[in-house]
Structure formats: structure tokens, C-alpha cells
């Protein structure tokens, strides 16, 4: 898979696997049709809507996130700028970029489309690993019952 994951939590971020903790797991999928800046915007919006990021939480600097994601700083700046114009982010000169009080509006179609995308990727990866449908259902049920542990 051609993607990069960065975790961001209340002003800190580190490279690592996706988890159920607070923050953002920036995952760039270079095979995705959506531009990188749009993927970043969506992930910030989803993190806010899910409660993983809250008003006042600090995001990584443009430069540090660009370095970690191995992308152009202008790409990160474009994502942050668009969210700032919409009132989702606030930039304080010399201090950083923070989540504002305004919540993003997520259209039902957009959310459903994202859920289907994630599920499709997951099911395809499980099939590639040789996991059959019945076994997959059991694994998911077990995962949920044990609060995220397989």
C-alpha cells in the first residue's frame, strides 16, 4: 500500500499505526483520486466530528507535517488555509494552528461514501490475506467485544 501515516495529538504528532486514541492519523493515499490537500482536509474534519480533536487542540506546523508526510509545504498550507477560511481552524501568528469552535458540516453522502471506501479497502485487504467472509465477521465481532483487541 502506498500511504503514509502520521499521528497528531494536542500539539504533538508522531509516526505510527492507526489507533483508537485521540488525535489525527494523517494517512495519505497516493493511489486515491483525491488531491493530497483534500485528503488532509477530510481527515481533520473527520477527527473533529468524531471528537478525536476538540476546540483548542493544536495541529502540527505546516513545515513539520510536510516533512513527516514527505509532501510539499504548499500542499499542507493549502489545506490549512481552506479550513481557516471556512472557520474550522484558527492560526495564531507565532503560536500555531488550532481547532476552532466551529464544527465542519459533513454531508450524509460524503460520510457514507467515506465509510464505504474504508470498508472496501478493509475487505479487500482481508481477502488478500485469505480471510473468508465468515471468519471476517467473527474477527470483527471479537474485536468489538474485546474493545479493540484481536
C-alpha positions in Angstrom: 0.0 0.0 0.0 1.3 3.4 -0.9 0.4 5.5 2.1 1.9 7.5 5.0 0.5 7.7 8.5 1.2 10.5 11.0 -0.4 10.8 14.4 -1.3 14.2 15.8 -2.4 14.7 19.3 -3.0 18.0 21.0 0.0 19.7 19.5 2.2 16.7 19.1 2.5 14.2 16.3 4.4 11.1 15.7 4.7 8.4 13.0 2.8 5.2 14.0 -0.1 2.8 13.3 -3.7 3.9 13.5 -5.3 3.6 16.9 -8.4 4.4 18.9 -6.8 7.3 20.8 -7.4 11.0 20.4 -5.9 12.9 17.6 -5.5 12.6 13.9 -3.9 9.8 12.0 -2.9 11.5 8.8 -2.9 8.8 6.1 -2.1 9.9 2.6 -3.1 7.5 -0.1 -1.2 8.4 -3.3 -3.4 6.0 -5.3 -6.5 7.9 -4.2 -8.1 10.1 -6.8 -8.5 13.0 -4.2 -5.7 15.5 -4.1 -3.4 15.3 -1.1 -4.6 18.7 0.3 -8.2 17.4 0.1 -7.3 14.2 2.0 -5.8 16.3 4.8 -8.9 18.5 5.0 -11.2 15.4 5.2 -9.1 13.8 7.9 -9.1 16.9 10.0 -12.9 17.2 9.6 -13.4 13.6 10.5 -11.2 13.9 13.6 -13.3 16.9 14.7 -16.6 15.3 14.0 -15.6 12.1 15.8 -14.4 14.0 18.8 -10.8 12.9 18.4 -9.8 16.6 18.0 -11.5 19.3 20.0 -11.7 23.1 20.0 -8.3 24.5 21.1 -6.2 21.4 20.0 -3.1 22.4 18.2 -2.2 21.0 14.8 1.3 20.2 13.6 3.2 23.1 11.9 2.9 23.2 8.2 6.7 22.6 7.8 6.8 19.7 10.3 3.8 18.0 8.8 5.1 18.4 5.3 8.4 16.8 6.3 6.7 13.9 8.0 4.3 13.3 5.2 7.0 13.8 2.6 4.9 16.4 0.7 5.2 20.0 -0.4 4.6 22.5 2.4 2.3 24.4 0.0 0.0 21.4 0.0 -0.3 21.5 3.8 -0.7 25.3 3.7 -3.5 25.0 1.2 -5.4 22.5 3.4 -5.0 24.6 6.5 -5.9 27.8 4.6 -9.1 26.3 3.2 -10.1 25.2 6.7 -9.2 28.6 8.1 -11.4 30.3 5.5 -14.3 28.1 6.5 -13.7 28.9 10.2 -12.7 25.3 11.2 -9.1 26.3 12.0 -7.6 29.4 13.6 -4.0 30.4 13.1 -2.3 32.5 15.8 0.9 34.1 14.5 3.9 32.8 16.4 1.8 30.2 18.3 0.4 27.8 15.8 -2.8 26.5 14.2 -5.6 25.4 16.3 -9.1 23.8 16.0 -11.7 26.5 16.3 -15.2 26.2 18.0 -16.9 25.9 14.6 -17.7 22.3 13.6 -17.4 21.2 10.0 -20.6 20.3 8.2 -20.4 16.8 6.8 -23.0 15.9 4.1 -24.5 12.4 4.7 -23.5 11.3 1.2 -19.8 12.3 1.9 -19.8 10.4 5.1 -21.4 7.3 3.6 -19.0 7.4 0.7 -16.0 7.6 3.1 -17.4 4.7 5.2 -17.8 2.6 2.0 -14.3 3.5 0.9 -12.8 2.4 4.2 -14.8 -0.8 4.3 -14.0 -1.7 0.7 -10.2 -1.3 1.4 -10.5 -3.3 4.6 -12.5 -6.2 3.0 -10.1 -6.3 0.0 -7.1 -6.4 2.3 -8.6 -9.2 4.4 -9.4 -11.2 1.2 -5.8 -10.7 0.1 -4.7 -12.2 3.4 -7.0 -15.2 2.7 -9.6 -14.3 5.3 -13.1 -15.7 4.3 -16.3 -13.7 4.9 -17.5 -15.8 7.9 -14.1 -15.6 9.6 -14.0 -11.8 8.9 -17.4 -11.4 10.6 -16.1 -13.4 13.6 -12.9 -11.3 13.8 -14.9 -8.0 13.7 -17.3 -9.2 16.4 -14.5 -10.4 18.6 -12.6 -7.1 18.1 -15.7 -5.1 19.1 -16.4 -7.3 22.2 -12.8 -7.1 23.4 -12.7 -3.3 23.0 -10.3 -3.3 20.0 -8.2 -6.3 20.8 -7.9 -9.3 18.4 
